[in-house]
Amino acid sequence: MVADMNDCVVVGAGPAGLAASAALTIRGIHHVVLERGCAGHTWRTQRWDGLHVNNPGWMNPMLGEQPPHTYLTAAEVVERLEKLAACAPIREQTTVTALSPASTGWVLKTTDGPLRTRTVIVATGGENVPRTPALARQLPARIAQLH
């Protein structure tokens, strides 16, 4: 059985998904955020301790007040994502396994069962899938290539 219709489902509770959720909330749009782990999961598990974001504070207003020319550490980003997540309608530990068009929107197949929605925002990030340029296959084997 498919649950009631949602206005929007956001897939991913990292920075982009939480920013989308905040924008939807401001506009009064009913939505739910689905996250396969916990909010900010990849920032907790796939970033090294010494990492700093690569853009200054003035470019990251979603992450809260900060000096304009500061570069937050990974731990600071996680802390700020936790604050954003506390205000968002998140379903953690919910994996989306399929997305299919339906007559009035979309159906998401999840580990918690299907969800119907009028719109979907996919905010799963672009850094989790290796992308190797075709030219890399032409380089000699003696050249080490890391992703």
C-alpha positions as CSV (number, residue, x, y, z in Angstrom):
1,M,0.0,0.0,0.0
2,V,1.3,3.5,-0.9
3,A,1.2,6.2,1.7
4,D,-0.7,9.5,1.3
5,M,0.5,12.0,-1.2
6,N,3.4,14.3,-0.2
7,D,3.9,17.7,-1.8
8,C,7.7,17.0,-2.0
9,V,10.2,14.4,-1.0
10,V,13.9,15.4,-0.7
11,V,16.3,12.5,-1.1
12,G,19.5,13.1,0.9
13,A,20.0,15.0,4.2
14,G,23.4,16.5,3.5
15,P,24.0,20.2,2.9
16,A,22.0,20.4,-0.3
17,G,19.0,18.3,1.0
18,L,18.9,20.3,4.3
19,A,19.1,23.6,2.3
20,A,16.2,22.4,0.1
21,S,14.2,21.4,3.2
22,A,14.8,24.8,4.8
23,A,13.6,26.6,1.6
24,L,10.5,24.4,1.4
25,T,9.7,25.0,5.1
26,I,10.0,28.8,4.6
27,R,7.5,28.5,1.7
28,G,5.1,26.3,3.8
29,I,5.5,23.3,1.5
30,H,4.8,20.0,3.2
31,H,7.7,17.6,2.6
32,V,9.8,14.9,4.0
33,V,13.6,14.3,3.8
34,L,14.8,10.8,3.3
35,E,18.3,9.8,4.4
36,R,19.9,6.3,4.1
37,G,22.1,7.0,7.2
38,C,21.9,9.9,9.5
39,A,21.8,13.6,8.6
40,G,25.2,14.6,7.3
41,H,26.4,11.0,7.1
42,T,29.1,11.5,4.5
43,W,30.5,14.5,6.4
44,R,30.8,12.2,9.4
45,T,32.3,9.2,7.7
46,Q,33.9,10.2,4.4
47,R,35.8,13.4,5.3
48,W,39.2,13.5,6.9
49,D,39.7,15.4,10.2
50,G,41.8,18.2,8.7
51,L,39.3,19.0,5.9
52,H,38.0,22.6,5.6
53,V,35.2,23.6,3.2
54,N,36.6,25.1,0.0
55,N,34.5,28.3,0.0
56,P,34.4,31.1,2.6
57,G,31.8,31.7,5.2
58,W,30.0,34.5,3.3
59,M,29.2,31.8,0.6
60,N,27.6,29.5,3.2
61,P,24.8,31.4,5.0
62,M,22.8,28.2,5.3
63,L,25.4,26.9,7.8
64,G,24.7,29.8,10.2
65,E,26.5,32.9,11.3
66,Q,30.3,32.8,10.7
67,P,33.0,35.3,9.9
68,P,32.9,36.1,6.1
69,H,36.4,34.8,5.4
70,T,36.4,31.7,7.5
71,Y,36.6,28.1,6.2
72,L,34.7,25.7,8.4
73,T,36.3,22.3,9.4
74,A,34.5,19.1,8.7
75,A,33.6,18.8,12.4
76,E,32.1,22.3,12.4
77,V,30.1,21.5,9.3
78,V,28.7,18.3,11.0
79,E,27.8,20.4,14.1
80,R,25.9,22.9,11.9
81,L,24.2,20.2,9.8
82,E,22.9,18.6,13.1
83,K,21.3,21.9,14.0
84,L,19.7,22.2,10.6
85,A,18.5,18.6,10.7
86,A,16.9,19.1,14.1
87,C,14.4,21.5,12.4
88,A,13.8,19.3,9.3
89,P,11.2,16.5,8.8
90,I,13.8,13.8,8.3
91,R,13.3,10.0,8.1
92,E,16.8,8.6,8.8
93,Q,17.9,5.1,8.0
94,T,15.5,5.1,5.0
95,T,17.0,4.1,1.7
96,V,15.4,5.0,-1.6
97,T,15.7,2.0,-3.9
98,A,13.7,3.2,-6.9
99,L,11.8,6.2,-8.3
100,S,9.0,5.8,-10.8
101,P,6.6,8.2,-12.5
102,A,3.0,7.9,-11.5
103,S,-0.2,9.5,-12.8
104,T,-0.1,12.4,-10.3
105,G,3.6,12.6,-9.6
106,W,6.1,10.0,-8.4
107,V,6.4,6.9,-6.3
108,L,9.6,6.3,-4.3
109,K,10.3,2.7,-3.3
110,T,12.0,2.9,0.1
111,T,13.1,0.5,2.8
112,D,10.1,1.7,4.8
113,G,7.7,1.2,2.0
114,P,6.5,3.2,-0.9
115,L,5.9,7.0,-0.8
116,R,3.8,9.1,-3.2
117,T,4.8,12.6,-4.0
118,R,4.0,15.4,-6.4
119,T,7.7,16.4,-6.7
120,V,11.1,15.1,-5.9
121,I,14.4,16.8,-5.1
122,V,17.4,14.5,-5.5
123,A,20.1,15.9,-3.3
124,T,22.4,12.9,-3.0
125,G,25.7,14.7,-3.8
126,G,28.0,14.4,-6.7
127,E,31.2,13.3,-4.9
128,N,30.2,9.7,-4.0
129,V,30.5,8.2,-7.5
130,P,34.0,8.1,-9.0
131,R,34.2,9.9,-12.4
132,T,37.3,9.2,-14.3
133,P,37.8,11.1,-17.6
134,A,38.1,9.0,-20.7
135,L,41.6,10.4,-21.3
136,A,42.8,8.7,-18.1
137,R,42.5,5.3,-19.8
138,Q,45.1,6.4,-22.4
139,L,47.8,7.3,-19.8
140,P,50.6,4.8,-19.3
141,A,50.2,2.3,-16.4
142,R,53.4,3.8,-14.8
143,I,51.4,6.9,-13.9
144,A,49.5,6.4,-10.6
145,Q,45.9,7.5,-10.8
146,L,43.9,8.0,-7.6
147,H,40.3,9.1,-7.2
